[in-house]
Amino acid sequence: MPAFLVSQLKAWYGDDATRSNSFAYDYLPKIIGDHSHIPMFVEMNKGNTEGFFAMGRTPPSAGRTRRFSGKRWQS
C-alpha cells in the first residue's frame, strides 16, 4: 500500500511530490469534523464554506414510495 500511494501521489503531483515533502501527502484533503448534510448546510449558512458539490441519485424505489405515500394520504 505505501508504494502504491507514493506512486499515485507522484502521478498526481509530478515533480512536486518528493521525499522531502512526504510526496505531497499534505496536499490531500483530510476529513475533519462532521460532514453529513445538515452540519454542512449549517456551515454554508454561516458563510464558512466556499463551495459544495452535491452528487448522487435518487434511490430507484423513491418514486414508487412517493406514489404509494400519496395514495395512502389521499384516502
Backbone as ProteinMPNN parsed JSONL, in Angstrom:
{"seq_chain_A": "MPAFLVSQLKAWYGDDATRSNSFAYDYLPKIIGDHSHIPMFVEMNKGNTEGFFAMGRTPPSAGRTRRFSGKRWQS", "coords_chain_A": {"N_chain_A": [[0.817, -1.195, 0.0], [1.916, 1.357, 0.815], [3.793, 1.806, -1.289], [2.104, 1.957, -3.499], [0.6, 4.235, -2.846], [2.581, 6.249, -2.841], [3.308, 6.115, -5.53], [0.884, 6.899, -6.71], [0.597, 9.521, -5.708], [2.825, 10.694, -6.894], [2.047, 10.499, -9.547], [-0.14, 12.232, -9.573], [0.882, 14.719, -8.629], [3.338, 15.063, -9.83], [6.582, 16.381, -10.351], [6.493, 17.857, -8.033], [5.997, 16.153, -5.969], [7.956, 14.948, -3.669], [10.4, 13.184, -1.67], [11.186, 14.831, 0.417], [8.957, 16.403, 0.978], [7.11, 14.586, 1.839], [6.022, 13.342, -0.372], [3.981, 15.006, -1.234], [1.783, 14.445, 0.297], [0.46, 15.986, 2.197], [-1.002, 17.709, 0.642], [-3.378, 16.514, 0.084], [-6.911, 16.508, 0.69], [-8.292, 16.384, 3.971], [-10.464, 14.563, 6.106], [-12.192, 16.095, 8.523], [-14.124, 16.575, 11.356], [-17.773, 16.68, 11.371], [-19.303, 15.806, 8.482], [-21.806, 15.342, 7.467], [-24.992, 15.956, 5.842], [-26.718, 17.965, 7.132], [-25.043, 19.38, 9.095], [-23.214, 20.416, 7.206], [-24.806, 22.167, 5.675], [-25.503, 23.976, 7.658], [-22.993, 25.135, 8.182], [-22.57, 26.301, 5.663], [-24.597, 28.205, 5.712], [-23.632, 29.858, 7.699], [-21.577, 30.964, 6.344], [-19.121, 29.736, 6.222], [-18.261, 27.955, 4.329], [-16.807, 27.459, 1.206], [-17.501, 26.206, -1.157], [-19.577, 23.631, -2.686], [-20.315, 20.411, -3.722], [-22.944, 18.528, -4.75], [-23.578, 15.292, -5.127], [-24.963, 12.317, -6.463], [-27.781, 10.096, -6.564], [-31.31, 9.641, -6.8], [-32.707, 7.016, -4.957], [-33.779, 3.962, -6.577], [-36.279, 3.1, -5.648], [-37.548, 5.347, -4.714], [-39.419, 6.887, -6.232], [-41.545, 5.083, -6.421], [-42.15, 4.851, -3.713], [-43.042, 7.461, -3.165], [-45.33, 7.499, -4.788], [-46.937, 5.503, -3.564], [-47.144, 6.586, -1.004], [-48.541, 8.929, -1.529], [-51.013, 7.908, -2.379], [-51.827, 6.719, -0.038], [-52.186, 8.924, 1.641], [-54.226, 10.228, 0.364], [-56.597, 8.959, 0.879]], "CA_chain_A": [[0.0, 0.0, 0.0], [2.73, 2.579, 0.788], [4.377, 2.012, -2.618], [1.024, 2.401, -4.377], [0.252, 5.62, -2.507], [3.653, 7.118, -3.341], [3.169, 6.13, -6.985], [-0.301, 7.694, -7.037], [0.896, 10.923, -5.432], [3.747, 11.156, -7.937], [1.265, 10.65, -10.778], [-0.99, 13.412, -9.438], [1.601, 15.967, -8.367], [4.549, 15.13, -10.648], [7.857, 16.726, -9.723], [6.257, 18.458, -6.717], [5.916, 15.078, -4.977], [9.313, 14.49, -3.353], [10.558, 12.599, -0.341], [11.329, 15.9, 1.411], [7.634, 16.922, 1.365], [6.25, 13.404, 2.031], [5.386, 13.073, -1.665], [2.818, 15.902, -1.338], [0.648, 13.861, 1.024], [-0.274, 17.054, 2.887], [-1.872, 18.395, -0.308], [-4.663, 15.82, 0.029], [-7.889, 16.979, 1.663], [-8.483, 15.497, 5.112], [-11.809, 14.606, 6.681], [-12.188, 16.514, 9.92], [-15.446, 17.025, 11.765], [-18.984, 16.031, 10.873], [-19.603, 16.292, 7.133], [-23.107, 14.904, 6.977], [-25.654, 17.052, 5.133], [-27.232, 19.067, 7.951], [-23.953, 20.253, 9.543], [-22.628, 21.148, 6.074], [-25.681, 23.282, 5.332], [-25.368, 24.96, 8.732], [-21.739, 25.85, 7.93], [-22.778, 27.161, 4.495], [-25.426, 29.326, 6.148], [-22.756, 30.745, 8.465], [-20.579, 31.53, 5.44], [-17.839, 29.078, 6.45], [-17.996, 27.002, 3.254], [-16.565, 28.16, -0.055], [-18.121, 25.507, -2.277], [-20.266, 22.392, -2.334], [-20.757, 19.576, -4.827], [-23.923, 17.535, -4.33], [-23.596, 14.225, -6.122], [-25.712, 11.135, -6.067], [-29.01, 9.928, -7.309], [-32.442, 9.193, -6.019], [-32.807, 5.554, -4.988], [-34.801, 3.505, -7.531], [-37.602, 2.912, -5.046], [-38.087, 6.612, -4.194], [-40.634, 7.239, -6.965], [-42.582, 4.153, -6.006], [-42.525, 5.22, -2.347], [-43.865, 8.672, -3.239], [-46.65, 7.15, -5.341], [-47.709, 4.791, -2.552], [-47.426, 7.515, 0.089], [-49.586, 9.829, -1.992], [-52.28, 7.195, -2.368], [-52.208, 6.49, 1.347], [-52.654, 10.159, 2.247], [-55.431, 10.73, -0.324], [-57.82, 8.329, 1.371]], "C_chain_A": [[0.865, 1.266, 0.0], [3.325, 2.854, -0.592], [3.316, 2.5, -3.601], [0.695, 3.864, -4.113], [1.314, 6.59, -3.019], [3.557, 7.23, -4.856], [1.999, 7.01, -7.417], [-0.039, 9.177, -6.823], [1.858, 11.495, -6.468], [3.011, 11.364, -9.257], [0.429, 11.931, -10.724], [-0.189, 14.706, -9.399], [2.928, 16.09, -9.091], [5.795, 15.443, -9.849], [7.695, 17.39, -8.352], [6.18, 17.412, -5.61], [7.315, 14.513, -4.749], [9.344, 13.906, -1.945], [10.59, 13.694, 0.733], [9.975, 16.506, 1.828], [6.609, 15.791, 1.498], [5.419, 13.104, 0.792], [4.059, 13.813, -1.819], [1.579, 15.327, -0.655], [-0.183, 14.942, 1.707], [-1.173, 17.858, 1.951], [-3.268, 17.772, -0.334], [-5.627, 16.393, 1.054], [-8.068, 15.939, 2.766], [-9.913, 15.655, 5.63], [-11.677, 14.944, 8.16], [-13.594, 16.993, 10.255], [-16.57, 16.234, 11.126], [-19.338, 16.627, 9.514], [-20.892, 15.691, 6.582], [-23.859, 16.143, 6.475], [-26.068, 18.222, 6.023], [-26.094, 19.949, 8.478], [-23.288, 21.024, 8.396], [-23.489, 22.34, 5.69], [-25.653, 24.37, 6.405], [-24.108, 25.792, 8.507], [-21.853, 26.753, 6.704], [-23.583, 28.392, 4.874], [-24.609, 30.343, 6.948], [-21.71, 31.42, 7.588], [-19.206, 30.902, 5.584], [-17.439, 28.107, 5.345], [-17.855, 27.756, 1.943], [-17.237, 27.485, -1.24], [-18.724, 24.199, -1.827], [-20.67, 21.668, -3.61], [-21.725, 18.547, -4.265], [-24.023, 16.495, -5.429], [-24.369, 13.04, -5.576], [-26.947, 11.019, -6.934], [-30.097, 9.461, -6.371], [-32.491, 7.668, -6.077], [-33.929, 5.107, -5.914], [-36.192, 3.391, -6.932], [-38.251, 4.222, -4.611], [-39.373, 7.02, -4.903], [-41.805, 6.369, -6.56], [-43.071, 4.523, -4.599], [-43.397, 6.462, -2.353], [-45.261, 8.357, -3.778], [-47.515, 6.474, -4.282], [-48.061, 5.705, -1.386], [-48.558, 8.45, -0.288], [-50.949, 9.163, -1.964], [-52.765, 6.993, -0.927], [-52.801, 7.761, 1.955], [-53.915, 10.704, 1.571], [-56.694, 10.142, 0.261], [-58.238, 8.824, 2.735]], "O_chain_A": [[0.568, 2.185, -0.763], [3.363, 4.005, -1.027], [3.592, 3.358, -4.44], [0.53, 4.645, -5.05], [0.981, 7.639, -3.57], [3.707, 8.32, -5.409], [2.11, 7.775, -8.375], [-0.408, 10.001, -7.66], [1.723, 12.65, -6.873], [3.315, 12.297, -10.0], [0.308, 12.633, -11.728], [-0.545, 15.68, -10.062], [3.59, 17.123, -8.982], [6.04, 14.847, -8.8], [8.658, 17.476, -7.591], [6.286, 17.753, -4.432], [7.8, 13.701, -5.536], [8.432, 14.113, -1.145], [10.077, 13.497, 1.835], [9.864, 17.063, 2.92], [5.411, 15.994, 1.301], [4.27, 12.671, 0.885], [3.129, 13.313, -2.452], [0.453, 15.688, -0.998], [-1.406, 14.823, 1.785], [-2.023, 18.614, 2.42], [-4.233, 18.427, -0.73], [-5.22, 16.73, 2.165], [-8.0, 14.738, 2.504], [-10.487, 16.743, 5.591], [-11.121, 14.173, 8.941], [-14.184, 17.752, 9.486], [-16.339, 15.246, 10.43], [-19.638, 17.817, 9.412], [-21.048, 15.55, 5.369], [-23.393, 17.265, 6.672], [-25.785, 19.371, 5.685], [-26.165, 21.168, 8.324], [-22.848, 22.157, 8.589], [-22.961, 23.416, 5.408], [-25.767, 25.555, 6.091], [-24.145, 27.016, 8.626], [-21.297, 27.852, 6.695], [-23.291, 29.496, 4.414], [-24.867, 31.545, 6.88], [-21.029, 32.344, 8.033], [-18.219, 31.47, 5.118], [-16.373, 27.495, 5.423], [-18.691, 28.596, 1.61], [-17.515, 28.146, -2.24], [-18.433, 23.708, -0.737], [-21.303, 22.259, -4.485], [-21.353, 17.77, -3.386], [-24.496, 16.781, -6.529], [-24.411, 12.807, -4.368], [-27.124, 11.753, -7.907], [-29.828, 8.949, -5.284], [-32.329, 7.091, -7.153], [-34.937, 5.803, -6.03], [-37.184, 3.569, -7.639], [-39.403, 4.212, -4.177], [-40.323, 7.453, -4.251], [-42.921, 6.856, -6.376], [-44.273, 4.507, -4.334], [-44.39, 6.521, -1.628], [-46.256, 8.886, -3.282], [-48.684, 6.821, -4.116], [-49.159, 5.611, -0.837], [-49.434, 8.734, 0.529], [-51.935, 9.784, -1.568], [-53.959, 7.085, -0.642], [-53.786, 7.703, 2.69], [-54.601, 11.551, 2.143], [-57.761, 10.748, 0.16], [-59.253, 8.377, 3.269]]}, "name": "protein", "num_of_chains": 1, "seq": "MPAFLVSQLKAWYGDDATRSNSFAYDYLPKIIGDHSHIPMFVEMNKGNTEGFFAMGRTPPSAGRTRRFSGKRWQS"}
